[in-house]
Every structure is written in structure tokens, then in C-alpha cells.
Amino acid sequence: MPHTIRVRIHGGRVEPMEPIPITEGEGVLTVIDDDFEKALADFRSALGALKGTDLEARVAAMYLAREEGTRPLDRR
């Protein structure tokens, strides 16, 4: 059964960022996005969009939205 997990590259090695649901010695198939440069450019562009914003206010707004939730009050 296929699973998707998050990984990070650290010191030239691929390190899982969460538990891997496989046993020792089991084979895995790894797919790496071969358009890394485009993904990196998109990431940097997204960071540029945040330039000049009040990050503390944005974080406070995110926490408030999490507290309020998206469900109607009668479904809690």
C-alpha cells in the first residue's frame, strides 16, 4: 500500500520528518520532483509576497481563525 511522507535533505541524505510505516529491509520507491529549480523559484516568489507584512499580526490572525473554526456553532 503506497504512503506519502515528508522528508528533508540534510548533509546529502534524505531524512524522514515523520514515522515511516515500513519494516526494516523493506524496499521503497522514491520520487523526487525533477523540476526543483522551478519549485525553488516559486518558493522564493511566495516569500517575496510577504515582504512588508506584519508577521506577528498574521500569526495572531491564524491562531484566532483556528480557535473560531469553520463549523457552524450547532455542530460543535
PyMOL Python script that loads the backbone (N, CA, C, O; Angstrom):
from pymol import cmd

cmd.read_pdbstr("""\
ATOM      1  N   MET A   1       0.848  -1.177   0.000  1.00  0.00           N
ATOM      2  CA  MET A   1       0.000   0.000   0.000  1.00  0.00           C
ATOM      3  C   MET A   1       0.895   1.242   0.000  1.00  0.00           C
ATOM      4  O   MET A   1       1.767   1.355   0.861  1.00  0.00           O
ATOM      5  N   PRO A   2       0.707   2.177  -0.940  1.00  0.00           N
ATOM      6  CA  PRO A   2       1.569   3.364  -1.007  1.00  0.00           C
ATOM      7  C   PRO A   2       1.288   4.345   0.136  1.00  0.00           C
ATOM      8  O   PRO A   2       0.149   4.513   0.573  1.00  0.00           O
ATOM      9  N   HIS A   3       2.349   4.974   0.598  1.00  0.00           N
ATOM     10  CA  HIS A   3       2.274   6.012   1.634  1.00  0.00           C
ATOM     11  C   HIS A   3       3.062   7.213   1.150  1.00  0.00           C
ATOM     12  O   HIS A   3       4.045   7.067   0.425  1.00  0.00           O
ATOM     13  N   THR A   4       2.636   8.386   1.545  1.00  0.00           N
ATOM     14  CA  THR A   4       3.373   9.607   1.253  1.00  0.00           C
ATOM     15  C   THR A   4       3.852  10.181   2.576  1.00  0.00           C
ATOM     16  O   THR A   4       3.064  10.339   3.508  1.00  0.00           O
ATOM     17  N   ILE A   5       5.130  10.492   2.662  1.00  0.00           N
ATOM     18  CA  ILE A   5       5.676  11.105   3.870  1.00  0.00           C
ATOM     19  C   ILE A   5       6.495  12.328   3.480  1.00  0.00           C
ATOM     20  O   ILE A   5       6.914  12.474   2.331  1.00  0.00           O
ATOM     21  N   ARG A   6       6.712  13.196   4.451  1.00  0.00           N
ATOM     22  CA  ARG A   6       7.561  14.357   4.228  1.00  0.00           C
ATOM     23  C   ARG A   6       8.990  13.985   4.601  1.00  0.00           C
ATOM     24  O   ARG A   6       9.218  13.267   5.575  1.00  0.00           O
ATOM     25  N   VAL A   7       9.945  14.475   3.826  1.00  0.00           N
ATOM     26  CA  VAL A   7      11.360  14.246   4.105  1.00  0.00           C
ATOM     27  C   VAL A   7      12.112  15.557   3.957  1.00  0.00           C
ATOM     28  O   VAL A   7      11.600  16.516   3.379  1.00  0.00           O
ATOM     29  N   ARG A   8      13.320  15.591   4.478  1.00  0.00           N
ATOM     30  CA  ARG A   8      14.192  16.750   4.276  1.00  0.00           C
ATOM     31  C   ARG A   8      15.565  16.238   3.856  1.00  0.00           C
ATOM     32  O   ARG A   8      15.952  15.118   4.189  1.00  0.00           O
ATOM     33  N   ILE A   9      16.284  17.065   3.129  1.00  0.00           N
ATOM     34  CA  ILE A   9      17.646  16.735   2.737  1.00  0.00           C
ATOM     35  C   ILE A   9      18.567  17.374   3.767  1.00  0.00           C
ATOM     36  O   ILE A   9      18.511  18.584   3.988  1.00  0.00           O
ATOM     37  N   HIS A  10      19.409  16.570   4.393  1.00  0.00           N
ATOM     38  CA  HIS A  10      20.302  17.080   5.415  1.00  0.00           C
ATOM     39  C   HIS A  10      21.646  16.381   5.257  1.00  0.00           C
ATOM     40  O   HIS A  10      21.741  15.162   5.392  1.00  0.00           O
ATOM     41  N   GLY A  11      22.676  17.155   4.971  1.00  0.00           N
ATOM     42  CA  GLY A  11      24.005  16.584   4.805  1.00  0.00           C
ATOM     43  C   GLY A  11      24.087  15.606   3.640  1.00  0.00           C
ATOM     44  O   GLY A  11      24.855  14.644   3.682  1.00  0.00           O
ATOM     45  N   GLY A  12      23.297  15.852   2.607  1.00  0.00           N
ATOM     46  CA  GLY A  12      23.298  14.980   1.448  1.00  0.00           C
ATOM     47  C   GLY A  12      22.500  13.699   1.626  1.00  0.00           C
ATOM     48  O   GLY A  12      22.550  12.816   0.769  1.00  0.00           O
ATOM     49  N   ARG A  13      21.769  13.584   2.723  1.00  0.00           N
ATOM     50  CA  ARG A  13      20.961  12.399   2.987  1.00  0.00           C
ATOM     51  C   ARG A  13      19.486  12.780   3.066  1.00  0.00           C
ATOM     52  O   ARG A  13      19.139  13.893   3.461  1.00  0.00           O
ATOM     53  N   VAL A  14      18.640  11.856   2.690  1.00  0.00           N
ATOM     54  CA  VAL A  14      17.195  12.044   2.802  1.00  0.00           C
ATOM     55  C   VAL A  14      16.768  11.538   4.182  1.00  0.00           C
ATOM     56  O   VAL A  14      16.945  10.362   4.500  1.00  0.00           O
ATOM     57  N   GLU A  15      16.201  12.445   5.005  1.00  0.00           N
ATOM     58  CA  GLU A  15      15.780  12.080   6.353  1.00  0.00           C
ATOM     59  C   GLU A  15      14.275  12.226   6.476  1.00  0.00           C
ATOM     60  O   GLU A  15      13.736  13.277   6.131  1.00  0.00           O
ATOM     61  N   PRO A  16      13.581  11.202   6.957  1.00  0.00           N
ATOM     62  CA  PRO A  16      12.134  11.309   7.137  1.00  0.00           C
ATOM     63  C   PRO A  16      11.800  12.308   8.234  1.00  0.00           C
ATOM     64  O   PRO A  16      12.517  12.402   9.230  1.00  0.00           O
ATOM     65  N   MET A  17      10.718  13.051   8.056  1.00  0.00           N
ATOM     66  CA  MET A  17      10.271  14.017   9.046  1.00  0.00           C
ATOM     67  C   MET A  17       9.126  13.462   9.892  1.00  0.00           C
ATOM     68  O   MET A  17       8.601  14.155  10.764  1.00  0.00           O
ATOM     69  N   GLU A  18       8.749  12.233   9.638  1.00  0.00           N
ATOM     70  CA  GLU A  18       7.679  11.583  10.384  1.00  0.00           C
ATOM     71  C   GLU A  18       7.918  10.075  10.343  1.00  0.00           C
ATOM     72  O   GLU A  18       8.735   9.606   9.551  1.00  0.00           O
ATOM     73  N   PRO A  19       7.226   9.317  11.175  1.00  0.00           N
ATOM     74  CA  PRO A  19       7.440   7.863  11.172  1.00  0.00           C
ATOM     75  C   PRO A  19       7.149   7.237   9.803  1.00  0.00           C
ATOM     76  O   PRO A  19       6.252   7.674   9.082  1.00  0.00           O
ATOM     77  N   ILE A  20       7.913   6.227   9.470  1.00  0.00           N
ATOM     78  CA  ILE A  20       7.739   5.541   8.195  1.00  0.00           C
ATOM     79  C   ILE A  20       7.039   4.203   8.460  1.00  0.00           C
ATOM     80  O   ILE A  20       7.530   3.400   9.254  1.00  0.00           O
ATOM     81  N   PRO A  21       5.903   3.956   7.809  1.00  0.00           N
ATOM     82  CA  PRO A  21       5.148   2.726   8.074  1.00  0.00           C
ATOM     83  C   PRO A  21       5.687   1.515   7.294  1.00  0.00           C
ATOM     84  O   PRO A  21       4.931   0.852   6.583  1.00  0.00           O
ATOM     85  N   ILE A  22       6.988   1.227   7.426  1.00  0.00           N
ATOM     86  CA  ILE A  22       7.586   0.058   6.769  1.00  0.00           C
ATOM     87  C   ILE A  22       8.455  -0.667   7.775  1.00  0.00           C
ATOM     88  O   ILE A  22       8.801  -0.119   8.822  1.00  0.00           O
ATOM     89  N   THR A  23       8.805  -1.895   7.455  1.00  0.00           N
ATOM     90  CA  THR A  23       9.674  -2.665   8.340  1.00  0.00           C
ATOM     91  C   THR A  23      11.102  -2.641   7.792  1.00  0.00           C
ATOM     92  O   THR A  23      11.323  -2.368   6.612  1.00  0.00           O
ATOM     93  N   GLU A  24      12.050  -2.925   8.654  1.00  0.00           N
ATOM     94  CA  GLU A  24      13.469  -2.941   8.283  1.00  0.00           C
ATOM     95  C   GLU A  24      13.692  -3.876   7.103  1.00  0.00           C
ATOM     96  O   GLU A  24      13.206  -5.007   7.114  1.00  0.00           O
ATOM     97  N   GLY A  25      14.408  -3.431   6.101  1.00  0.00           N
ATOM     98  CA  GLY A  25      14.739  -4.242   4.945  1.00  0.00           C
ATOM     99  C   GLY A  25      13.717  -4.193   3.825  1.00  0.00           C
ATOM    100  O   GLY A  25      13.961  -4.727   2.744  1.00  0.00           O
ATOM    101  N   GLU A  26      12.581  -3.563   4.064  1.00  0.00           N
ATOM    102  CA  GLU A  26      11.548  -3.453   3.037  1.00  0.00           C
ATOM    103  C   GLU A  26      11.962  -2.412   2.002  1.00  0.00           C
ATOM    104  O   GLU A  26      12.545  -1.388   2.357  1.00  0.00           O
ATOM    105  N   GLY A  27      11.673  -2.657   0.746  1.00  0.00           N
ATOM    106  CA  GLY A  27      12.020  -1.718  -0.317  1.00  0.00           C
ATOM    107  C   GLY A  27      11.033  -0.577  -0.423  1.00  0.00           C
ATOM    108  O   GLY A  27       9.853  -0.728  -0.105  1.00  0.00           O
ATOM    109  N   VAL A  28      11.524   0.568  -0.872  1.00  0.00           N
ATOM    110  CA  VAL A  28      10.658   1.729  -1.088  1.00  0.00           C
ATOM    111  C   VAL A  28      10.960   2.338  -2.448  1.00  0.00           C
ATOM    112  O   VAL A  28      12.065   2.199  -2.971  1.00  0.00           O
ATOM    113  N   LEU A  29       9.976   3.007  -3.008  1.00  0.00           N
ATOM    114  CA  LEU A  29      10.134   3.738  -4.258  1.00  0.00           C
ATOM    115  C   LEU A  29      10.149   5.215  -3.914  1.00  0.00           C
ATOM    116  O   LEU A  29       9.232   5.700  -3.250  1.00  0.00           O
ATOM    117  N   THR A  30      11.161   5.933  -4.347  1.00  0.00           N
ATOM    118  CA  THR A  30      11.290   7.352  -4.052  1.00  0.00           C
ATOM    119  C   THR A  30      11.117   8.156  -5.331  1.00  0.00           C
ATOM    120  O   THR A  30      11.758   7.871  -6.343  1.00  0.00           O
ATOM    121  N   VAL A  31      10.249   9.160  -5.285  1.00  0.00           N
ATOM    122  CA  VAL A  31      10.036  10.040  -6.421  1.00  0.00           C
ATOM    123  C   VAL A  31      10.494  11.433  -6.011  1.00  0.00           C
ATOM    124  O   VAL A  31      10.008  11.983  -5.023  1.00  0.00           O
ATOM    125  N   ILE A  32      11.412  11.995  -6.754  1.00  0.00           N
ATOM    126  CA  ILE A  32      11.920  13.338  -6.481  1.00  0.00           C
ATOM    127  C   ILE A  32      11.491  14.241  -7.625  1.00  0.00           C
ATOM    128  O   ILE A  32      11.680  13.909  -8.795  1.00  0.00           O
ATOM    129  N   ASP A  33      10.912  15.382  -7.280  1.00  0.00           N
ATOM    130  CA  ASP A  33      10.468  16.330  -8.297  1.00  0.00           C
ATOM    131  C   ASP A  33      11.679  16.806  -9.079  1.00  0.00           C
ATOM    132  O   ASP A  33      12.577  17.436  -8.520  1.00  0.00           O
ATOM    133  N   ASP A  34      11.705  16.508 -10.367  1.00  0.00           N
ATOM    134  CA  ASP A  34      12.873  16.851 -11.168  1.00  0.00           C
ATOM    135  C   ASP A  34      12.867  18.306 -11.631  1.00  0.00           C
ATOM    136  O   ASP A  34      13.795  18.734 -12.317  1.00  0.00           O
ATOM    137  N   ASP A  35      11.840  19.070 -11.267  1.00  0.00           N
ATOM    138  CA  ASP A  35      11.801  20.484 -11.610  1.00  0.00           C
ATOM    139  C   ASP A  35      12.079  21.304 -10.351  1.00  0.00           C
ATOM    140  O   ASP A  35      11.341  22.233 -10.025  1.00  0.00           O
ATOM    141  N   PHE A  36      13.152  20.946  -9.652  1.00  0.00           N
ATOM    142  CA  PHE A  36      13.493  21.573  -8.379  1.00  0.00           C
ATOM    143  C   PHE A  36      13.724  23.073  -8.522  1.00  0.00           C
ATOM    144  O   PHE A  36      13.297  23.850  -7.668  1.00  0.00           O
ATOM    145  N   GLU A  37      14.390  23.480  -9.585  1.00  0.00           N
ATOM    146  CA  GLU A  37      14.695  24.904  -9.755  1.00  0.00           C
ATOM    147  C   GLU A  37      13.416  25.734  -9.855  1.00  0.00           C
ATOM    148  O   GLU A  37      13.348  26.829  -9.295  1.00  0.00           O
ATOM    149  N   LYS A  38      12.400  25.227 -10.562  1.00  0.00           N
ATOM    150  CA  LYS A  38      11.126  25.943 -10.660  1.00  0.00           C
ATOM    151  C   LYS A  38      10.447  25.993  -9.290  1.00  0.00           C
ATOM    152  O   LYS A  38       9.914  27.031  -8.898  1.00  0.00           O
ATOM    153  N   ALA A  39      10.467  24.870  -8.561  1.00  0.00           N
ATOM    154  CA  ALA A  39       9.860  24.840  -7.233  1.00  0.00           C
ATOM    155  C   ALA A  39      10.557  25.828  -6.300  1.00  0.00           C
ATOM    156  O   ALA A  39       9.900  26.510  -5.513  1.00  0.00           O
ATOM    157  N   LEU A  40      11.877  25.907  -6.386  1.00  0.00           N
ATOM    158  CA  LEU A  40      12.628  26.842  -5.559  1.00  0.00           C
ATOM    159  C   LEU A  40      12.303  28.288  -5.928  1.00  0.00           C
ATOM    160  O   LEU A  40      12.150  29.135  -5.048  1.00  0.00           O
ATOM    161  N   ALA A  41      12.199  28.569  -7.215  1.00  0.00           N
ATOM    162  CA  ALA A  41      11.837  29.918  -7.658  1.00  0.00           C
ATOM    163  C   ALA A  41      10.430  30.282  -7.184  1.00  0.00           C
ATOM    164  O   ALA A  41      10.200  31.416  -6.763  1.00  0.00           O
ATOM    165  N   ASP A  42       9.492  29.345  -7.245  1.00  0.00           N
ATOM    166  CA  ASP A  42       8.133  29.593  -6.763  1.00  0.00           C
ATOM    167  C   ASP A  42       8.134  29.872  -5.261  1.00  0.00           C
ATOM    168  O   ASP A  42       7.421  30.757  -4.787  1.00  0.00           O
ATOM    169  N   PHE A  43       8.934  29.116  -4.523  1.00  0.00           N
ATOM    170  CA  PHE A  43       9.038  29.313  -3.079  1.00  0.00           C
ATOM    171  C   PHE A  43       9.579  30.704  -2.762  1.00  0.00           C
ATOM    172  O   PHE A  43       9.047  31.408  -1.904  1.00  0.00           O
ATOM    173  N   ARG A  44      10.641  31.091  -3.464  1.00  0.00           N
ATOM    174  CA  ARG A  44      11.223  32.417  -3.227  1.00  0.00           C
ATOM    175  C   ARG A  44      10.250  33.526  -3.607  1.00  0.00           C
ATOM    176  O   ARG A  44      10.207  34.569  -2.953  1.00  0.00           O
ATOM    177  N   SER A  45       9.472  33.306  -4.658  1.00  0.00           N
ATOM    178  CA  SER A  45       8.463  34.285  -5.066  1.00  0.00           C
ATOM    179  C   SER A  45       7.398  34.442  -3.988  1.00  0.00           C
ATOM    180  O   SER A  45       6.958  35.553  -3.694  1.00  0.00           O
ATOM    181  N   ALA A  46       6.990  33.325  -3.404  1.00  0.00           N
ATOM    182  CA  ALA A  46       5.988  33.368  -2.340  1.00  0.00           C
ATOM    183  C   ALA A  46       6.529  34.117  -1.127  1.00  0.00           C
ATOM    184  O   ALA A  46       5.793  34.866  -0.485  1.00  0.00           O
ATOM    185  N   LEU A  47       7.804  33.923  -0.809  1.00  0.00           N
ATOM    186  CA  LEU A  47       8.397  34.661   0.298  1.00  0.00           C
ATOM    187  C   LEU A  47       8.414  36.154   0.006  1.00  0.00           C
ATOM    188  O   LEU A  47       8.198  36.969   0.904  1.00  0.00           O
ATOM    189  N   GLY A  48       8.670  36.511  -1.239  1.00  0.00           N
ATOM    190  CA  GLY A  48       8.675  37.916  -1.621  1.00  0.00           C
ATOM    191  C   GLY A  48       7.313  38.567  -1.449  1.00  0.00           C
ATOM    192  O   GLY A  48       7.226  39.766  -1.184  1.00  0.00           O
ATOM    193  N   ALA A  49       6.257  37.791  -1.597  1.00  0.00           N
ATOM    194  CA  ALA A  49       4.904  38.329  -1.436  1.00  0.00           C
ATOM    195  C   ALA A  49       4.641  38.742   0.008  1.00  0.00           C
ATOM    196  O   ALA A  49       3.769  39.573   0.260  1.00  0.00           O
ATOM    197  N   LEU A  50       5.382  38.173   0.961  1.00  0.00           N
ATOM    198  CA  LEU A  50       5.193  38.506   2.371  1.00  0.00           C
ATOM    199  C   LEU A  50       6.002  39.720   2.809  1.00  0.00           C
ATOM    200  O   LEU A  50       5.868  40.181   3.942  1.00  0.00           O
ATOM    201  N   LYS A  51       6.837  40.239   1.921  1.00  0.00           N
ATOM    202  CA  LYS A  51       7.694  41.371   2.273  1.00  0.00           C
ATOM    203  C   LYS A  51       6.844  42.563   2.693  1.00  0.00           C
ATOM    204  O   LYS A  51       5.896  42.942   2.005  1.00  0.00           O
ATOM    205  N   GLY A  52       7.196  43.142   3.826  1.00  0.00           N
ATOM    206  CA  GLY A  52       6.498  44.330   4.308  1.00  0.00           C
ATOM    207  C   GLY A  52       5.236  44.030   5.098  1.00  0.00           C
ATOM    208  O   GLY A  52       4.539  44.963   5.496  1.00  0.00           O
ATOM    209  N   THR A  53       4.914  42.767   5.339  1.00  0.00           N
ATOM    210  CA  THR A  53       3.718  42.449   6.119  1.00  0.00           C
ATOM    211  C   THR A  53       4.081  42.310   7.590  1.00  0.00           C
ATOM    212  O   THR A  53       5.225  42.012   7.934  1.00  0.00           O
ATOM    213  N   ASP A  54       3.101  42.528   8.445  1.00  0.00           N
ATOM    214  CA  ASP A  54       3.289  42.376   9.878  1.00  0.00           C
ATOM    215  C   ASP A  54       3.099  40.899  10.213  1.00  0.00           C
ATOM    216  O   ASP A  54       1.969  40.427  10.336  1.00  0.00           O
ATOM    217  N   LEU A  55       4.210  40.170  10.361  1.00  0.00           N
ATOM    218  CA  LEU A  55       4.138  38.731  10.573  1.00  0.00           C
ATOM    219  C   LEU A  55       3.451  38.366  11.883  1.00  0.00           C
ATOM    220  O   LEU A  55       2.715  37.381  11.946  1.00  0.00           O
ATOM    221  N   GLU A  56       3.685  39.149  12.921  1.00  0.00           N
ATOM    222  CA  GLU A  56       3.042  38.849  14.202  1.00  0.00           C
ATOM    223  C   GLU A  56       1.528  38.966  14.096  1.00  0.00           C
ATOM    224  O   GLU A  56       0.802  38.167  14.687  1.00  0.00           O
ATOM    225  N   ALA A  57       1.051  39.949  13.352  1.00  0.00           N
ATOM    226  CA  ALA A  57      -0.395  40.099  13.155  1.00  0.00           C
ATOM    227  C   ALA A  57      -0.947  38.936  12.342  1.00  0.00           C
ATOM    228  O   ALA A  57      -2.043  38.450  12.621  1.00  0.00           O
ATOM    229  N   ARG A  58      -0.200  38.486  11.339  1.00  0.00           N
ATOM    230  CA  ARG A  58      -0.657  37.342  10.528  1.00  0.00           C
ATOM    231  C   ARG A  58      -0.733  36.072  11.368  1.00  0.00           C
ATOM    232  O   ARG A  58      -1.686  35.302  11.250  1.00  0.00           O
ATOM    233  N   VAL A  59       0.270  35.855  12.215  1.00  0.00           N
ATOM    234  CA  VAL A  59       0.270  34.669  13.070  1.00  0.00           C
ATOM    235  C   VAL A  59      -0.894  34.741  14.059  1.00  0.00           C
ATOM    236  O   VAL A  59      -1.576  33.741  14.284  1.00  0.00           O
ATOM    237  N   ALA A  60      -1.124  35.910  14.647  1.00  0.00           N
ATOM    238  CA  ALA A  60      -2.238  36.073  15.581  1.00  0.00           C
ATOM    239  C   ALA A  60      -3.572  35.799  14.879  1.00  0.00           C
ATOM    240  O   ALA A  60      -4.462  35.173  15.455  1.00  0.00           O
ATOM    241  N   ALA A  61      -3.709  36.267  13.640  1.00  0.00           N
ATOM    242  CA  ALA A  61      -4.941  36.023  12.881  1.00  0.00           C
ATOM    243  C   ALA A  61      -5.132  34.538  12.590  1.00  0.00           C
ATOM    244  O   ALA A  61      -6.258  34.041  12.616  1.00  0.00           O
ATOM    245  N   MET A  62      -4.037  33.825  12.312  1.00  0.00           N
ATOM    246  CA  MET A  62      -4.142  32.379  12.066  1.00  0.00           C
ATOM    247  C   MET A  62      -4.602  31.644  13.320  1.00  0.00           C
ATOM    248  O   MET A  62      -5.461  30.766  13.242  1.00  0.00           O
ATOM    249  N   TYR A  63      -4.033  31.997  14.483  1.00  0.00           N
ATOM    250  CA  TYR A  63      -4.444  31.340  15.721  1.00  0.00           C
ATOM    251  C   TYR A  63      -5.909  31.646  16.035  1.00  0.00           C
ATOM    252  O   TYR A  63      -6.637  30.764  16.491  1.00  0.00           O
ATOM    253  N   LEU A  64      -6.344  32.870  15.800  1.00  0.00           N
ATOM    254  CA  LEU A  64      -7.733  33.233  16.036  1.00  0.00           C
ATOM    255  C   LEU A  64      -8.660  32.432  15.123  1.00  0.00           C
ATOM    256  O   LEU A  64      -9.704  31.952  15.565  1.00  0.00           O
ATOM    257  N   ALA A  65      -8.281  32.287  13.850  1.00  0.00           N
ATOM    258  CA  ALA A  65      -9.093  31.513  12.914  1.00  0.00           C
ATOM    259  C   ALA A  65      -9.171  30.052  13.339  1.00  0.00           C
ATOM    260  O   ALA A  65     -10.219  29.423  13.195  1.00  0.00           O
ATOM    261  N   ARG A  66      -8.079  29.507  13.859  1.00  0.00           N
ATOM    262  CA  ARG A  66      -8.103  28.123  14.343  1.00  0.00           C
ATOM    263  C   ARG A  66      -9.063  27.971  15.513  1.00  0.00           C
ATOM    264  O   ARG A  66      -9.793  26.984  15.598  1.00  0.00           O
ATOM    265  N   GLU A  67      -9.062  28.954  16.421  1.00  0.00           N
ATOM    266  CA  GLU A  67      -9.966  28.900  17.568  1.00  0.00           C
ATOM    267  C   GLU A  67     -11.421  28.997  17.129  1.00  0.00           C
ATOM    268  O   GLU A  67     -12.284  28.300  17.662  1.00  0.00           O
ATOM    269  N   GLU A  68     -11.691  29.865  16.155  1.00  0.00           N
ATOM    270  CA  GLU A  68     -13.064  30.049  15.698  1.00  0.00           C
ATOM    271  C   GLU A  68     -13.557  28.838  14.922  1.00  0.00           C
ATOM    272  O   GLU A  68     -14.738  28.496  14.991  1.00  0.00           O
ATOM    273  N   GLY A  69     -12.660  28.183  14.182  1.00  0.00           N
ATOM    274  CA  GLY A  69     -13.058  27.002  13.425  1.00  0.00           C
ATOM    275  C   GLY A  69     -13.892  27.347  12.208  1.00  0.00           C
ATOM    276  O   GLY A  69     -14.155  28.515  11.923  1.00  0.00           O
ATOM    277  N   THR A  70     -14.306  26.301  11.490  1.00  0.00           N
ATOM    278  CA  THR A  70     -15.094  26.517  10.276  1.00  0.00           C
ATOM    279  C   THR A  70     -16.485  25.915  10.374  1.00  0.00           C
ATOM    280  O   THR A  70     -17.318  26.127   9.493  1.00  0.00           O
ATOM    281  N   ARG A  71     -16.741  25.169  11.435  1.00  0.00           N
ATOM    282  CA  ARG A  71     -18.049  24.559  11.581  1.00  0.00           C
ATOM    283  C   ARG A  71     -19.055  25.528  12.181  1.00  0.00           C
ATOM    284  O   ARG A  71     -18.688  26.400  12.969  1.00  0.00           O
ATOM    285  N   PRO A  72     -20.319  25.378  11.813  1.00  0.00           N
ATOM    286  CA  PRO A  72     -21.359  26.196  12.470  1.00  0.00           C
ATOM    287  C   PRO A  72     -21.414  25.866  13.956  1.00  0.00           C
ATOM    288  O   PRO A  72     -21.051  24.763  14.365  1.00  0.00           O
ATOM    289  N   LEU A  73     -21.864  26.811  14.756  1.00  0.00           N
ATOM    290  CA  LEU A  73     -21.883  26.628  16.210  1.00  0.00           C
ATOM    291  C   LEU A  73     -22.725  25.430  16.628  1.00  0.00           C
ATOM    292  O   LEU A  73     -22.418  24.792  17.635  1.00  0.00           O
ATOM    293  N   ASP A  74     -23.780  25.108  15.883  1.00  0.00           N
ATOM    294  CA  ASP A  74     -24.656  23.996  16.267  1.00  0.00           C
ATOM    295  C   ASP A  74     -24.044  22.637  15.958  1.00  0.00           C
ATOM    296  O   ASP A  74     -24.654  21.621  16.288  1.00  0.00           O
ATOM    297  N   ARG A  75     -22.861  22.569  15.337  1.00  0.00           N
ATOM    298  CA  ARG A  75     -22.233  21.285  15.001  1.00  0.00           C
ATOM    299  C   ARG A  75     -21.023  20.985  15.876  1.00  0.00           C
ATOM    300  O   ARG A  75     -20.319  20.013  15.606  1.00  0.00           O
ATOM    301  N   ARG A  76     -20.758  21.749  16.878  1.00  0.00           N
ATOM    302  CA  ARG A  76     -19.583  21.523  17.725  1.00  0.00           C
ATOM    303  C   ARG A  76     -19.785  20.443  18.705  1.00  0.00           C
ATOM    304  O   ARG A  76     -18.882  20.141  19.486  1.00  0.00           O
TER     305      ARG A  76
END
""", "prot")
cmd.dss("prot")
cmd.show_as("cartoon", "prot")
cmd.util.cbc("prot")
cmd.orient("prot")
